[in-house]
Amino acid sequence: MNEIWIFLIAIIVVIMVTMVEARHDYWVIRSIKGNILPYNFPVLDENRWKFWGNLYELTWFVFISAIASYFLNKWSPFLWILILWLIRWIIHDCFLGKFLADDWFHLGNTGFDGKMKEIFQNGFLYLVWKVVILIIATGSYLSIK
């Protein structure tokens, strides 16, 4: 039972941190698009900051899962990585869409968002797809647990 409580606390922390991160990303995107900061400033390369931000988040999920696995003396917390990542992805996309376009289901027209818009036609169906994967991953974890 301790594992489930720790897992729920991890989910709550991820949701709270992701909401703050989405607000931060909103200001970064606004700075990039509004040319508020100097154009040649290296952080403003859109692909670079997204890559390193996602790698940073993934590192925390691996670390949290490894620590929980070590102290609980079980391997199952490593399954948290996918679940926490999906929760982060869903929360981040919804809040960033709300901040940028006042639309919880906002999808951009370029890059990865543009490709997802071609496949799913709108942000709501894309969100449903992510939630279905989250349900499958969480159900798999709970069935193993």
Rosetta blueprint (number, residue, H / E / L):
1 M L
2 N H
3 E H
4 I H
5 W H
6 I H
7 F H
8 L H
9 I H
10 A H
11 I H
12 I H
13 V H
14 V H
15 I H
16 M H
17 V H
18 T H
19 M H
20 V H
21 E H
22 A H
23 R H
24 H H
25 D H
26 Y H
27 W H
28 V H
29 I H
30 R H
31 S H
32 I H
33 K H
34 G H
35 N L
36 I L
37 L L
38 P L
39 Y L
40 N L
41 F L
42 P H
43 V H
44 L H
45 D L
46 E H
47 N H
48 R H
49 W H
50 K H
51 F H
52 W H
53 G H
54 N H
55 L H
56 Y H
57 E H
58 L H
59 T H
60 W H
61 F H
62 V H
63 F H
64 I H
65 S H
66 A H
67 I H
68 A H
69 S H
70 Y H
71 F H
72 L H
73 N L
74 K L
75 W L
76 S H
77 P H
78 F H
79 L H
80 W H
81 I H
82 L H
83 I H
84 L H
85 W H
86 L H
87 I H
88 R H
89 W H
90 I H
91 I H
92 H H
93 D H
94 C H
95 F H
96 L H
97 G H
98 K H
99 F H
100 L H
101 A H
102 D L
103 D L
104 W L
105 F L
106 H L
107 L L
108 G L
109 N L
110 T L
111 G H
112 F H
113 D H
114 G H
115 K H
116 M H
117 K H
118 E H
119 I H
120 F H
121 Q L
122 N L
123 G H
124 F H
125 L H
126 Y H
127 L H
128 V H
129 W H
130 K H
131 V H
132 V H
133 I H
134 L H
135 I H
136 I H
137 A H
138 T H
139 G H
140 S H
141 Y H
142 L H
143 S H
144 I H
145 K L
